[in-house]
Amino acid sequence: MHRTVERVEAALIASARFQMPKKRVFQEAQLVYSIVAVDAAEVPCERPKKSSALGTAGRKSATP
């Protein structure tokens, strides 16, 4: 059996009509990963304190 396989292989290699598939070079993967970390801890918002002078100076009075 082994000799038969070798004879067939030799005949195919000698034939100009038969070619083994070429070794393919695969492209490297073009994947790019991005990692985003989000801090989801509950922390009270820090807002500036409103002063009474700034709070009433920008308002128009309802009575003329």
N, C-alpha and C positions, 0 to 999 in steps of 0.2 A: 504494500500500500504506500509506503514512504517513497519508494522509487518511482511509482506512478505519479505521485504528486510532484516530485522533483522534475520529472520529464515534462509534465504539463506546464509547470512554472517556467522551465527553460525555454520551451517552445513559445509560450506567450511573451516572454521577455525578448526573445529573438525577433518576434513579429513586430513590424513597424506599425501595425494597426492597433496594438494594445499598449496602453500606458497605465501605470499605477497612479492613483490619485496623488497629487502633490501635497506636501505637508502645508497645511493652512496656518497662517499667522493670524491669530485673532487679535482684534483691537482691544486695548485695555478699556475697561469700563470708564465711562465719562461721568459717573455719578459723583455728585458733590453733596455732602451732608452738612446741614447747618443745625446747630443746637441752640435753642433759645431757652434760657432759664427765666422763669417768672416767679417772683416772690409774692405769694397770695396770702400773706399773713394779714390779719385784721388789725390795723393800727388806726387810731383816730386821726382825722385830717388836721393838720396844723394850719389854721387860718389866722390872719391878723385880727386883733381885737378892734372893734369899732369904737371910736370915741364919740362922745355926745356932740362935740363941736363939729366934727366932720359929718356926722349923720344928719344934722339939721341944716347945715350951711348949704348943701346942694339941693334941698327941697324948696319948693315954692310954697308959700303959705296959702291956705285955702281962703282965708279972710283978707280982704283988701285993707 
